[in-house]
């Protein structure tokens, strides 16, 4: 196991010692021991009602969720797309099981690696290249009806291609849970409409200003 890269809410990430182009993601919690975050009285009540209908209460392991999300990326035909870091599968290490993934090395800025970090520093997206990169990225998500954590700013890496052009590369594709009491998400038409609405909402939340030839981001 190589050097520590970062720690998320429920996983720790290390460089792979035998291949520095890859990373190892370790779950911090065993199945059933992960704490449930409170979302407020009303949302917590809604969660209990959902549980009565057999809905999953919480995520148990981040790596399992990401493997399912990667299968979704494969199913929609984006496994080889440059905007998604590769997920290679589970491996055994001296520390236990880990998820082996691609390590992104071509970040735009050494201290601003994600869109979330960019917003934290500048308040909103202002760089014209980044604006265009986000528009192009969300077009890909929208066209293929991608339903996973790829639309979260903290998971959008700001990277450079071989020509120095900015593009977005996702490094966490855990899937969203379906929180509907009525299982309308199982009907393809309603599922796609819901995905598009969420993507449009998330793109709109990144900025309240119009930019990029009239596209709102």
Beta strands, then each sheet from edge to edge (+ up, - down):
strand 1: 4-7
strand 2: 11-15
strand 3: 22-27
strand 4: 87-93
strand 5: 96-102
strand 6: 156-160
strand 7: 166-170
sheet 1: 1+ 2- 3+ 5- 4+
sheet 2: 6+ 7-
end
